[in-house]
Amino acid sequence: MEKFEFQSPTRIVFGRDTQKKVGAEVKNAGGKKALILYGGQSAVKSGLLAEVEASLKEAGVSFCSMGGVMPNPRLSFTRQAIKLICAEEVDFVLAVGGGSVIDCAKAAAAGACFDGDVWDFFERKAVFTKTLPLGVVLTIPAAGSETSRSMVITNDEFAGGWLKRGLINQNIRASFAILNPELTYTLPPYQTACGVVDIMMHTMERFFSPENDTDLTDRIAEAILATLIKNGPIALDHPTDYEARSEIMWAGSLSHNDLTGLGRSMDFATHQLEHELSGLHDVAHGAGLAAMWGAWARYVMPKAIWRFFKFAVDVWGCEADYLNPAKTALAGIEKTEGFFASLGMPKTLRELIASHNLSDLTPAQIEDMTKKCSFFGKRTIGSLVVLTEDDIRKIYQLALLL
């Protein structure tokens, strides 16, 4: 087990009607005037936004609101949010939504404390040490951003087409996150399935590590995956099953607060490969992950057979064939793909393209995605198997052949 430091300071307020406590939580965190960020009209139509506003009023916290955060949150919108924060002298940012809203809130909270442009953080031209405090009322369990130290923003004004970039910084963890599973009852099945895939990926991309002496961390990850494999289908068949929704929501928070990666390297190659796919076609992140994972897994598996062997046996219960470990490893990959398909997710890139009525990827688009994923030749990705620009290109090409 490698050396590590672990800090997960986000206060979790879990259970029915907990959104009614948001005003007290903002006040306890020092907020006097909050900017409420949210996505579409669902927060308005469901009455959630009104509940949040009433709770803030009751706690004596003033506020302003800004809706319209899109999936794959845009840099242009984030800049508008920063302007509003400064104009209204906001001292607290409150995200009401899922990962896209939370990431936008994180970027805005950091950008409001910076004299330059917020995109400088994502271009690694600047590092921030100060942000406005922020809180979360979670409505979509998926990204785990409510407890993570990461955020992803899409530059929709980049000259070479949309550019999606992620950033990790301990200072952007939320002060608190309110988790009421009942708020997820009305999620469309597709969004529920995307969320389950995203949570699994956050866990798997920590599990697939070159370090093998992390038994406790492995078992925590395996437990989260088993919980999702059991409860994902239940939530799809019975959308108002409180227990299933609870398990998924809590798994999402635990999957991305770094607990499942302690003492080992993180991989996240599939996430980085998918970022360029959703940057190109604006597809749902979870669906893009499901479509890309099989190609990544098949490409790297021959160099990490025993890790995939362990995954197949311990997570999926595959037969442990020690004389032919590659057979067992492949069985685990196929089990994972089959589970994605059972949720209604695409298990290949071609299925994703067909389901979204997209045109086939051209060689020029694959090259563009490859360049962007490698930061134009300046980085490698992955840790289980380190992937160069040429490897990235080959995985995109393989994804079209499956």
N, C-alpha and C positions, 0 to 999 in steps of 0.2 A: 504494500500500500504506500502510495506517495504521500509526501507532506501536503497538508491542506489547511486552509482557514475557512471556517464556516460561519456565516452570519445571515440570518433570515429574519429581519426585524419587523416585517409586516404583521400587524395585529389582525387576526382573522376573527370575524364576527359571523358565525355560521348558524343558519336555521330559519324557520318560518318567521316572516314579518320583520326580519332584521333590518330591512331597508328603512324602517321607521326610526332607526337609531342613528341615521347618517348625520343629522344635525349635531348631535352630541359628540359624535366621533370627530367631525370637522373642528368643532370648538375645542375639544380636548387636545387636538393636534396643533392648536394655535391659530386656526383660520378665523379671520374676521370678515373677509369678503371672498367668495368662491366663484370661480368660473365653472359652470356645469357644461361639460362636453358630452355630446351624445351623437348617435348615428342618424338613422332614418326616423320615420314617424311612429315606429312601434312603441318606443318609450313614451310617446305622447298619448297614443290611442289606448294603450294598456292602463294608463293612469299612473304608471311608475314615476314619470317626471313630476307629476303633481304631488305625489307622496314625498318625493325627495325635497321639493320646494317647501312643502308644508313643514317638514322636519327641520329644515334649515331656518325657517322663520321662527319656529318654536324655540330653537336654540339661540336665537338672536344673531344669526349669521346672515349677512346680506349676500346677494348673488346676482350674477348675470348668466345668460345661457347662450350656447352656440351649438346648433345641430348641423348635421350634414357630413359627419366623418364617413368616408367611404371605406369599403374593404380594400386592403393594400393602401393604407392611409397616405394621402398625398402631401408632398412638401408644400405646395402652394396653399393648402388649407391650414397647415401647421403655422406657416408664416402669418396668415390672417389671425389665427388664435393668439399668437404672440403679440400682435398689434393690439388686440382687444384687451389682453391682460395688462399691457402697459397703459393703455388709455383709461381703463376702468380702475387702475391701481389694485388689481386683484392680488391677494397674498396666498391663495390656495386653489389648486386645480382638482376638480372632482370629475372622474370619468364614470359615466353611466353607460355601460355597454360591454362589448367583448374586447378581444385583443387589439383590434384596429383602433378603437376609441382610446384604449389605455395607452397604446404606443404613441398615438398623437398627443395625448395628455402629457406623457413623459417628455416628449420632444419639446412641447410648448413650455413646460415647466422649467426645462433646462435652458431653452433659448431665451426666455424672458429675463434670465440672470446673466446674459452674455451680450457684450457690445457688438459682436460681429454677427454673421449669418449662421443660423442653426445648422445648415448643411455642412459647415466646416467641421463639425463634430464627426459626421459620417464619412467625410473625406480624410479624416485623421489629420486635419490641419490645426485642430484645437482640441483641448481636453478640458472638460468642465469638472469643477469640484463643488459647485453650488447649484441647487435648483430650488424652486418653490416646492413646498410640501404638496403631496397629492394623495388622494384617496380613490377608492374604487367601489362602485356598486356593480357587481358582475352579473351579466345577463346571458353570456355565452361561454360555457366551459370549453376551452380549446387551447388557446395560446399560452395559458399559464402566466401571462404578463402581470397578473395581479400580485404575484409573489416573486417575480424574476428580476434580475438586474440587467435585462436586455430590452431592446426595442428595435423595430424595423420601420423604415420610412421609404416611400417611393418618390423619387425625384421625377415629377411629371413635366418638368421644364428643362430636362437634360437634352442637349443638342442632338445626341445620338440615339434618341428614343428613351423610353422610361428606364430608369436605373434604380434598382432596389438595393438598399444597404442596411445592414444591421450594426448595432453598437452595444457593447457591454460596459456597464459602469455601475459600481456598487451604490452610487449616490442617487440612482433613479428608482430605487425600490419604493413602493407605495407605503405610506404611513399605516394605512389600514385597508382591508378589503372586506366588504360585506358580501356574504355568500348565502343567498336564499334559493335553494333548489327549485322552489315553486315558480321562480321567475323564468325558468327554462322550459316550462310545460308547453308553451306555444311555439317553441322553435320548430321550423320545418324539418322533416326527417333528414333531408340532405344536409342541413346545417348541423344537426345532431351528429350525423355520421362523420362529417368533416372534422368536428370537434374531437370525436373519439380517436380518429386517425392522428390528428395533431398531437394529442396527449400521448398516444403510444409512441410517436416518433421522438418526442422530447425525452421519453424514457429509454427507448432503444438506442438513440444516438449517444447516450451516455453508457449504456450497457455494452455496446460494440466498441470496446476499448482495447488497446494493446496490452494493458495490465490484466493479469489473471489472478492476482492474490488479493482480491477485494470481495471476500465471501459475503459479508454482511451487506455491503452496498449492492451486490448482485441480487441478494434475496429481497431487498427492499424493492428494487426495480422489477423483479419477477412477480412480486405480490401486486404491484400496481398494474402490470400487464394482465395478470390473471383477473383482477377486478374489472378491467375494461372489457376483456373477452367475455366475461359473464354478463356484465350489466349493460354493455352497449346494445345488444339485441333486445334486451328487456325494455329499454327506454324507447327503442323504435317501435316495438309492438304495443307498448303501454306508456304513452307519452306522459301521463300524470302519475306514474309510479314514483312516489317520493323517495323511496329507498334507492332505487336504481339511479335516479337523477342525483341524489346526494353522493353516492359513491363516485359517479363520473365527475362531479364538480370538485370534490375533495381530491380525487386523483389528479385532476388538471393542475391544481395548486401545488401539490407535492411533486409533480413531474418536472417542474421548471424552477424550483427554488434552490436547486443545486444538490439536494439531498441524495438523488440517485446517481450522482457523479463523484461523490467524495472519494478521495484517494486514488483517482485515476484520470486519465485524459478524456476529454470529450471529443466526439467525432464531428457531427453536424454537417457532414458532406451532403447528405440528401437535402437538408434545408437549404444549403447554399446553391445546390443545383436547381432546386425548385424556385428559389427567389428569381432567377432569370426567366424561368418559364412563366410565372405569374406577372413578372415585370413586362413580358412581351404580350401575353394574352389576357392579363387581368383575371385569371381563373381563381376559384376558391383555393386557399392555401392548402387545406387538408386534402382536397382532391388532387392537387398537383403533387403533394408528397406521396400519396398512394400510387400515383402513376409513375413516379420516378424511382421509388424504393427498390423495386424488383431488379431494375437494370443496374443500380449501384450494387445491390447485394450479390448478384451473379458475377459482376465484374471483379469485386474484391474478395469474394469467398475463397477462391483457390489459394490466396495468400494468407487466409485467416480461418482455415477450415475448422479448427478446434473451438474457436469462439462461436462460430455458427452452429457447430455440433452441440455445444452447451445450450445455446438458445433453442434449438430444435427439441432437445430432450427435456430441459427444465421448464420451458415456457409452453411448448405444444404437446409434450408427452410422446414425441416420436420415438420409434425404436432405436436404441443405441447400437449401431452397427460399427463396432470398433475395427473390423476388417475392411470396411468401406466407409470411412467417416464422411467422405464427400457426398455419399448417398443420403446419409442422415442430415447433413447440412442443407442439402438441396430440398429435402422434405420439409424442413423448417421454413425455408423461403416460400415454398409452395403453400404451406399452411397459412402463412401470413397473408399472402396474396388472396387466398381463398376467403379468409376472414374479411379482408377489405371488400371483396366482391359481394359477400353476404350482407354487408351494410349498404350496398348500392353504390359503392365507390369504384372508380376505374382502377384496375390493377395494372394497366399498361398505358403508355403515352398515347397509343393509337385509340384506345377506348376513350381517353379524355378528349382527344381531338374530335372523335365522332360524336360524343355526347354533348359537346358544346358547339357543334357545327362549325368548327374551325378549319381553316385550310391547313394542309400538311406543311410541316416545317421544311423550309428550303435549306439547302447547304449554306446559303448566306446567313440565314437566321441562326442556324446551329453555330456557325463561326462567330456571330455576334454575341450569342449567349455564352459561348466558351470564353471569349475575350473579357466580357464583363464579369463572369464568375471568377476568373483568375486575376481580377483587378488589372486587366490588360498586361498580363504576364508578370505581375509583381508578387503574386502569392500562390501557394499551394493550398489545398483543402484536405480535411480529414486527418485522422490520427491512427485509426485501426490500420489503414493503408493510406499512406500519403499520396495524394493525387496531383499530378502536374497538369499543365494546360492540355497536353496531349491526351492524358487520361480522361480529363473532363470531356473533351471532344468525343472520345470513343464511347463514353457512357451515354451521352446524348444520342449518338448514332445507334448504339445498342438498344436504347429505349424505343426507337422507332421500328426495330426489327422484331420485338417480342410480340 
